[in-house]
Amino acid sequence: MSNKKTTGPVHSMPVDLRTALDTSSAAEAVWKDITPLARNEWICWIISAKKEETRKRRIVVGIDKMRKGMRRPCCWAGCPHR
């Protein structure tokens, strides 16, 4: 078994994030414009929450940040799965 980490996205789009993106055309536009690796970072940031209320808050905050043009989650070490 190889210890080599993948360079591509490793996470699938969660339904709750997809639903939230559908509510904001500005966030959706950023989502479509960012790289697959950047999308993976947003997804991992959201799904890595340990509590459901944290996950929900991250979705709200993430949509707001994307709506404002942010392309990656801020102040986060990044996806440890790649």
N, C-alpha and C positions, 0 to 999 in steps of 0.2 A: 504494500500500500504506500502510495506517495504522500509526502507531507507538503507537496507543492500546492500553494493556494491558487485559486482561479483568478484570472484577471477580468472576467466578465461578471455580469449580474448573476446573483444566486437566489434572489428572492422573487416570488410571484406577487402580483398585485392583489392586495387584500380587498375584499368586497367593501368594507367600510371606507377605505381610502378612495376607491373608485367612485362610490356614491358621493363622497364629499367633493371630489374633483368635478363631478357633474353639476354641482351647484354653483360653480364659479368659472365663468369663461376666461377670466384673467389668469387664474391658477392653472386651468386646463391648457392655456396657451403656453405658459412657462413649462408645464409638464411635457408638452409635445416638443418643445424646443431644446430641452436639456438632454444630455447624453444618457445612454442606458446605465452607465455607472452612477451618474448623479441620481437617476430614478431609484436605483438600488439603495443608495445611501438614505434617501427619504423613507423608503419602505422599511429598511432595517431599523432606522431611528424610531419609527412608529411601532413596529412589532416587537422591539426589544424592551418595551415598557413592561414592568413586572405586574402592575395593577391595571385593571380595566379603566379606571378613571384617569390614570396617567396616559394610557393609550388614546382615549377619547380627547383629552386635552392636547396631546401632540398632534392629532389630526386637525383640530381647530386651529392651533398655532401654525402648523405647517401650511395649511391652506391660506391663512392670512399672510404668511411670509412669502409664499409663492405668488399670491395676488399682488404683493408689493415688489415682485421681481427677484426675490432670493432664489438662487439656483441649487443650493445645498443646505442641509441643516447646519446651523452655526453651533460652535462650542461643543462639538461632539467628536470623539476620537475617530469615528468612521466605522464602517462595517467590519466586524472581526471575522466574518465568515468567508471572506474572499482571500 
